[in-house]
Amino acid sequence: MQVSPKSYTLVLGLGRSGLSMARFLAAKGYAVKATDIDPAAAKNAKELNRLGIDTQIGFHDQNTFNRADAIVVSPGIPLNMPLVQKAVSLGVPLLGDLDIFYRYNKTPMVAITGTNGKTTVTTLVRDILIASGIPTFMGGNIGTPLVEYLMNPEPSQVVVAEISSFQLDLARHFAPETAVLLNLAPDHLDRYESMADYARSKWSIFRNQAPTHTAIINAGISDTFCARPGLAAGVYEFSSNSGHTIIKGARIVDQAIDLILPEKFADRPVRIDCQNLKNLPGTHNLENIAAAALAGLSAGANPGAIASAVTAFTPLPHRMAFVARINDIQFYNDSKATNTDAVIRALEFFENRVVLILGGRKKDTDFALLLSAVKTKVVQIIAMGEAAQDIVRVFSKVCKVTCVSGMKQAVKDAFDAARPADVVLLSPACASFDMYDSYGDRGDDFIFCVTELEHRYNG
């Protein structure tokens, strides 16, 4: 990592990640400047100003970019931003939070990436380790910036981190002791030139691992997008597909997970019975549990702690969450499903007919990937947001599609279209930013509208 205190390091973006990074670098003795085009960042800027950090809020100055020793780019900011590209052309290096964290971190780390399931698996690994009596810090893309751990006066024995492709794009030296790749499916294609570029970003989590490290990989990941790179770490695989032969790792059979492990992880075979597990429904969650179990064991967990942590797991909000039953129609909130693969996995869970609420802001989404699942399960689609007309174009020949202007109308129309025993599912396959600040806000609005409807019909 090439950060020099002789001039200044520029932190680009003052959300929670950028704010923590600016504070951390200043505490390490670097001269820091910070900039954010959003006037709302003024509150965070005042905190930094009190620490002696210069800020530029509500505008960007190309000279500030060009004169920096290095630019630390917050994960959500595209690297092809013209101001950034101009500075790079003049020799200014770009840095990301993973390499900065890695330089200073001395604690063994479990890093988890993939298209879907990252937050669930990260939380599960944390819970498994805590159930084993191992103090654990959880952070990264899940919400708490990793550098906050470095400023934490109570160090943990393991750091468990959710890692996004955006973070990996700037990682050159990052080498977690345990790295996990859960799955790969089309996503964020508004930021990447191709699916192959996105896939290569995800695979790069293993790039700097050593032979003493552990790589945990879904055996079902196709090489259609890009070939699996050669890995130096010891590889453990997991799969729910009976056609995959698992030599080391986890095999999902019916509603159980068999862990096939060397003696260093467990002195006997480990089976996790998931038959009556209601808080993590669906085959995709069995894969999540398998990955979390392997990662937890790699980081020193007790095999006996896995089942207790999984049983006690609290479902995360906006992920296949049951909301209400009205006139024997069930409502589920899956607002976190911001890509087509997540929607397919949600639809696979239901045996009943589904009225699907779909739409939002596209990420170069190919809705045609949903056609087979929609034909099988969906009786009507309620389309909303910027992607509504694309949804009509793709699906109008396979089921009824109606467009609405907002969530309240979407919930009402879905209820009117459903019949007893049907499911109304919010699983948008899109980002929320056309109408909401986050998928959480979108899910909360869905819950509010369903609750209003419930009060009207159930009293």
C-alpha positions in Angstrom: 0.0 0.0 0.0 1.5 3.3 -1.1 0.3 6.0 1.3 2.7 8.7 2.1 2.1 11.4 4.8 4.2 14.0 2.9 1.2 15.7 1.3 -2.3 14.3 1.7 -4.4 11.2 1.1 -7.8 12.0 -0.4 -10.8 10.1 0.9 -13.6 10.1 -1.8 -17.0 9.6 -0.3 -18.2 10.4 3.2 -20.7 7.8 4.0 -20.0 5.6 6.9 -17.1 3.8 5.2 -15.4 7.0 4.1 -15.9 8.7 7.5 -14.3 5.8 9.3 -11.5 5.7 6.8 -10.7 9.4 7.2 -10.7 9.1 11.0 -8.5 6.0 10.9 -5.9 7.5 8.5 -5.7 10.7 10.5 -5.2 8.7 13.7 -2.3 6.9 12.0 -0.6 10.3 11.3 -1.5 10.9 7.7 -2.6 14.2 6.4 -6.1 13.6 5.1 -8.5 15.5 2.9 -12.1 14.3 2.2 -14.6 15.1 -0.4 -18.2 14.3 -1.2 -20.5 15.7 -3.9 -23.6 15.2 -1.7 -24.4 18.3 0.4 -25.9 16.0 3.0 -22.4 14.9 3.9 -21.8 18.2 5.7 -22.7 16.7 9.0 -19.9 14.1 8.7 -17.6 16.8 7.4 -18.0 18.8 10.6 -16.8 15.8 12.6 -13.8 15.5 10.5 -13.1 19.2 10.6 -12.9 19.0 14.4 -10.1 16.4 13.9 -8.2 18.8 11.6 -9.2 17.1 8.4 -10.0 19.4 5.4 -13.2 18.7 3.6 -14.8 19.7 0.3 -18.6 19.1 0.4 -21.2 19.7 -2.4 -18.6 19.9 -5.1 -15.4 18.3 -6.5 -12.2 20.0 -7.4 -10.1 18.2 -10.1 -6.9 19.8 -8.6 -7.6 18.2 -5.2 -7.8 14.8 -7.0 -4.7 15.5 -9.1 -2.4 16.6 -6.2 -3.2 13.8 -3.8 -0.6 11.2 -2.9 -3.3 8.6 -3.1 -7.1 8.4 -3.4 -9.1 6.1 -1.1 -12.3 5.4 -3.0 -15.4 4.4 -1.0 -16.9 1.1 -2.3 -20.0 2.6 -3.8 -18.2 5.1 -6.1 -17.6 3.9 -9.7 -13.9 3.7 -10.5 -14.5 5.1 -14.0 -15.6 8.5 -12.5 -13.9 11.1 -14.8 -12.3 13.0 -11.9 -10.7 9.7 -10.7 -9.6 8.6 -14.1 -7.9 12.0 -14.8 -6.0 11.7 -11.5 -5.0 8.1 -12.3 -3.7 9.2 -15.7 -1.4 11.6 -13.8 0.0 8.8 -11.7 -2.2 9.1 -8.6 -2.8 5.6 -7.1 -6.2 4.3 -6.0 -6.6 2.5 -2.7 -9.4 0.5 -1.2 -10.4 -0.2 2.3 -9.4 -3.9 2.1 -5.7 -3.3 1.5 -5.6 -0.6 4.1 -7.2 -2.8 6.6 -5.0 -5.8 5.7 -1.8 -3.7 6.2 -2.7 -3.0 9.9 -4.8 -6.0 10.9 -3.1 -8.8 12.9 -6.3 -10.9 13.6 -7.2 -14.0 11.6 -10.0 -13.3 9.2 -12.9 -15.0 7.5 -14.0 -13.1 4.3 -17.2 -13.9 2.6 -18.4 -12.9 -0.9 -20.9 -14.0 -3.5 -23.9 -12.6 -5.4 -26.5 -13.7 -2.8 -26.4 -14.8 0.8 -23.4 -12.8 2.0 -25.0 -11.2 5.0 -26.8 -14.4 6.1 -23.5 -16.4 6.0 -21.4 -13.6 7.6 -23.9 -13.5 10.5 -24.0 -17.2 10.8 -20.3 -17.5 11.0 -20.2 -14.9 13.7 -22.9 -16.8 15.6 -21.1 -20.1 15.3 -17.8 -18.7 16.5 -19.5 -16.9 19.5 -21.3 -20.1 20.3 -17.8 -21.7 20.4 -16.6 -19.1 22.9 -14.5 -17.2 20.4 -14.8 -13.4 20.6 -15.6 -12.2 17.1 -15.8 -8.9 15.3 -18.2 -8.7 12.3 -18.0 -6.0 9.7 -17.3 -5.0 6.1 -20.1 -4.6 3.6 -22.5 -5.8 6.3 -22.5 -2.3 7.8 -19.5 -1.7 10.2 -16.4 -0.6 8.3 -13.5 -2.9 8.9 -11.1 -0.1 10.0 -13.4 0.5 13.0 -12.1 -2.9 14.3 -8.6 -1.5 14.2 -9.8 1.4 16.4 -11.6 -1.0 18.8 -9.9 -1.1 22.2 -11.1 -4.7 22.7 -9.6 -6.9 20.0 -11.3 -10.1 19.0 -9.8 -13.5 18.1 -11.5 -13.6 14.6 -12.7 -10.9 12.2 -15.6 -12.0 10.0 -16.3 -9.8 7.1 -18.9 -9.5 4.3 -17.0 -8.5 1.2 -18.5 -6.9 -2.0 -17.1 -7.0 -5.5 -16.7 -3.2 -5.3 -14.3 -3.7 -2.4 -12.4 -6.4 -4.2 -11.9 -4.2 -7.3 -9.3 -2.2 -5.4 -7.7 -5.1 -3.4 -4.2 -5.8 -4.5 -2.7 -7.4 -1.3 -5.7 -8.5 0.7 -5.2 -12.2 1.8 -7.8 -13.5 4.3 -6.9 -16.7 6.1 -10.4 -18.1 5.2 -12.2 -16.9 2.0 -15.7 -18.0 0.9 -17.3 -17.7 -2.5 -21.0 -18.5 -2.1 -22.4 -18.3 -5.6 -22.2 -16.3 -8.9 -25.1 -14.9 -10.9 -25.6 -11.8 -13.0 -25.6 -8.6 -10.9 -24.2 -5.1 -11.0 -23.9 -5.2 -14.8 -24.5 -1.5 -14.8 -21.0 -1.2 -13.3 -19.1 -4.1 -14.9 -18.5 -4.3 -18.7 -19.5 -8.0 -18.7 -20.5 -10.9 -16.4 -16.9 -12.2 -16.8 -15.5 -9.0 -15.3 -17.9 -9.3 -12.4 -17.0 -13.0 -11.9 -13.3 -12.2 -12.0 -13.8 -9.6 -9.3 -15.5 -12.2 -7.0 -12.8 -14.9 -7.7 -10.1 -12.4 -6.8 -10.9 -12.9 -3.1 -8.6 -16.0 -3.3 -5.8 -14.3 -5.3 -3.3 -13.7 -2.6 -4.0 -16.6 -0.3 -1.2 -18.9 0.8 -1.1 -22.7 0.9 -1.8 -22.5 4.7 -5.1 -20.6 4.0 -8.6 -22.0 3.3 -10.8 -21.4 0.3 -14.5 -22.4 0.6 -16.3 -22.6 -2.8 -19.8 -23.5 -4.0 -19.1 -26.5 -6.3 -22.1 -25.5 -8.4 -20.5 -22.3 -9.7 -20.4 -22.6 -13.5 -17.2 -21.7 -15.5 -19.5 -20.2 -18.1 -18.7 -16.7 -17.0 -15.0 -17.1 -16.5 -12.7 -20.1 -15.7 -11.9 -20.9 -12.1 -8.4 -19.5 -11.4 -5.7 -21.7 -9.9 -5.8 -21.5 -6.1 -2.9 -21.8 -3.7 -5.1 -22.3 -0.6 -6.6 -25.6 0.6 -10.0 -25.9 -1.1 -13.2 -27.1 0.5 -16.4 -27.3 -1.5 -20.1 -27.5 -0.7 -23.1 -28.4 -2.9 -26.8 -29.2 -2.9 -26.4 -31.0 -6.2 -26.2 -34.8 -5.9 -24.2 -34.8 -9.1 -21.2 -33.1 -7.5 -18.6 -35.2 -5.8 -17.4 -33.6 -2.6 -14.0 -34.8 -1.5 -13.5 -32.2 1.3 -16.3 -29.9 2.4 -20.1 -30.3 2.8 -22.7 -32.3 1.0 -26.4 -31.4 1.3 -28.6 -34.5 1.2 -32.4 -34.0 1.7 -32.7 -31.8 4.8 -29.3 -32.6 6.3 -25.7 -31.4 5.8 -22.8 -33.9 6.0 -19.5 -32.3 6.7 -16.6 -34.2 5.1 -13.6 -32.9 6.9 -10.0 -33.7 7.7 -9.1 -34.5 11.3 -7.8 -31.0 12.0 -11.4 -29.7 11.8 -13.3 -32.6 13.5 -12.4 -36.0 14.9 -15.6 -37.6 13.6 -18.1 -37.0 10.8 -20.5 -34.1 11.5 -24.1 -34.1 10.4 -26.3 -31.0 10.7 -30.0 -32.0 10.7 -32.1 -29.2 9.1 -35.4 -31.1 8.9 -37.3 -28.8 11.2 -35.4 -25.6 10.5 -37.9 -22.8 9.9 -35.8 -19.7 10.3 -33.6 -20.4 7.2 -36.0 -21.8 4.5 -35.1 -23.0 1.1 -32.3 -25.0 -0.5 -30.2 -21.8 -0.9 -30.2 -21.4 2.9 -29.0 -25.0 3.3 -26.0 -24.0 1.1 -25.6 -20.9 3.3 -25.5 -23.1 6.4 -23.0 -25.4 4.8 -20.7 -22.6 3.8 -21.0 -21.0 7.3 -20.2 -24.3 9.0 -17.1 -24.8 7.0 -15.9 -21.3 7.5 -16.6 -21.4 11.2 -14.6 -24.7 11.6 -11.8 -23.2 9.6 -11.6 -20.3 12.0 -11.5 -22.6 15.1 -15.2 -23.2 15.9 -16.4 -26.2 17.9 -18.3 -28.6 15.6 -20.9 -29.0 18.4 -21.7 -25.2 18.2 -22.9 -25.3 14.6 -26.3 -26.8 15.2 -27.1 -24.6 18.2 -26.1 -21.4 16.3 -28.1 -22.4 13.3 -31.2 -23.3 15.4 -31.0 -20.0 17.3 -30.4 -17.9 14.2 -32.7 -14.9 13.9 -33.9 -14.4 10.3 -32.6 -11.2 8.8 -35.1 -8.5 7.7 -36.3 -8.3 4.1 -35.1 -11.8 3.2 -38.0 -14.2 2.6 -39.7 -12.8 5.7 -43.3 -13.7 6.3 -45.4 -10.5 6.9 -49.1 -11.5 7.3 -51.9 -13.8 6.2 -55.0 -12.0 4.9 -58.0 -14.0 3.7 -55.7 -17.1 3.6 -53.3 -15.2 1.3 -49.7 -15.1 2.6 -47.5 -12.0 2.1 -43.7 -12.3 2.0 -41.1 -9.6 2.0 -38.0 -10.4 0.0 -37.0 -6.8 -0.8 -33.3 -7.8 -0.5 -33.7 -9.8 -3.8 -32.1 -7.2 -6.1 -31.1 -9.6 -8.9 -32.8 -12.4 -10.9 -31.0 -15.3 -9.2 -32.3 -14.2 -5.8 -35.9 -14.1 -7.2 -35.5 -17.6 -8.7 -34.4 -19.0 -5.4 -37.4 -17.3 -3.7 -39.9 -18.7 -6.2 -38.4 -22.2 -5.7 -39.3 -22.1 -2.1 -43.1 -21.9 -2.7 -45.4 -24.7 -3.8 -48.4 -22.4 -4.0 -49.3 -20.0 -6.8 -47.4 -16.7 -6.5 -48.4 -13.1 -7.3 -45.1 -11.4 -7.8 -44.3 -7.8 -7.2 -41.3 -7.0 -9.5 -39.3 -3.9 -10.5 -37.3 -0.9 -9.4 -34.1 0.4 -10.9 -32.4 -2.0 -13.3 -28.8 -2.9 -13.0 -28.6 -3.9 -16.7 -30.9 -6.8 -15.5 -31.8 -9.5 -17.9 -35.4 -10.3 -16.9 -35.5 -13.2 -19.4 -33.5 -15.2 -16.9 -36.7 -15.3 -14.8 -39.0 -16.7 -17.6 -38.8 -20.4 -16.7 -39.4 -19.7 -13.0 -42.3 -17.3 -13.7 -44.0 -19.8 -16.1 -43.8 -22.5 -13.4 -45.0 -20.5 -10.3 -46.3 -17.0 -11.1 -50.0 -16.2 -12.0 -49.6 -12.5 -12.2 -46.8 -9.9 -12.0 -47.3 -6.4 -10.5 -44.6 -4.2 -12.1 -43.4 -1.0 -10.6 -40.5 1.5 -10.8 -38.3 2.5 -13.7 -38.1 -1.1 -15.0 -41.9 -1.6 -15.3 -42.1 -1.3 -19.1 -39.2 -3.8 -19.5 -41.1 -6.2 -17.3 -44.2 -5.9 -19.4 -42.3 -6.5 -22.5 -40.6 -9.6 -21.2 -43.4 -11.3 -19.3 -46.7 -10.2 -20.9 -46.8 -13.4 -23.1 -46.4 -15.8 -20.2 -48.6 -14.3 -17.5 -50.8 -11.2 -16.8 -48.7 -8.1 -16.0 -50.1 -4.9 -14.6 -48.2 -1.7 -13.8 -48.5 0.5 -10.7 -47.1 3.8 -9.6 -46.3 2.9 -6.0 -46.2 0.2 -3.3 -49.7 0.8 -1.9 -51.3 0.1 -5.2 -48.9 -2.8 -5.8 -50.1 -4.5 -2.5 -53.8 -3.8 -3.3 -53.6 -5.1 -6.8 -51.6 -8.2 -5.8 -54.2 -8.9 -3.1 -57.0 -8.5 -5.6 -55.3 -10.8 -8.0 -54.6 -13.6 -5.5 -57.0 -16.2 -4.3 -57.0 -18.2 -1.0 -53.7 -20.2 -0.5 -51.8 -18.0 -2.9 -48.6 -16.1 -2.0 -48.0 -12.4 -2.6 -44.2 -12.0 -2.9 -42.2 -8.8 -3.0 -39.0 -10.0 -4.7 -38.1 -7.1 -7.1 -34.9 -8.3 -9.0 -34.0 -4.6 -9.0 -32.3 -1.9 -7.0 -34.5 0.4 -5.0 -33.0 3.7 -5.7 -35.6 4.9 -8.2 -38.2 5.2 -5.4 -36.4 4.5 -2.1 -33.1 5.1 -0.3 -32.5 1.4 0.2 -34.0 -2.1 -0.1 -34.7 -1.8 3.6 -36.9 1.3 3.0 -38.7 -0.5 0.2 -39.3 -3.5 2.4 -40.5 -1.4 5.3 -43.0 0.3 2.9 -44.3 -3.1 1.8 -44.7 -4.1 5.4 -46.6 -0.9 6.2 -48.9 -1.3 3.2 -49.6 -5.0 4.0 -50.3 -4.1 7.7 -52.8 -1.4 6.6 -54.5 -4.0 4.4 -54.5 -6.5 7.2 -56.2 -4.1 9.6 -58.9 -3.4 7.0 -59.7 -7.0 6.5 -58.8 -8.7 9.7 -59.9 -5.9 12.1 
